[in-house]
Amino acid sequence: MSQVTSCPTCGGKSKFKENNNKITYQAIEDDELIKKVVQLKKAMHKYKEKAEKLEKELAEIKAKS
């Protein structure tokens, strides 16, 4: 996933890359921003499901002890 920051020139959201100690900024369109939010939501949902599953397993192990 690319890194997102505020552009120092216009203040808008932008992706930045560093090549040969030169930083370049590329503006992010609203569509791209929405896609990134959706990606993050999906990743968080997967993490949440995994964490809940592990909590359930831990509770079962504690109950057996």
Secondary structure, 3 states (H helix, E strand, C coil): CCCEEECCCCCCEEEEEEECCEEEEEECCHHHHHHHHHHHHHHHHHHHHHHHHHHHHHHHHHHHC
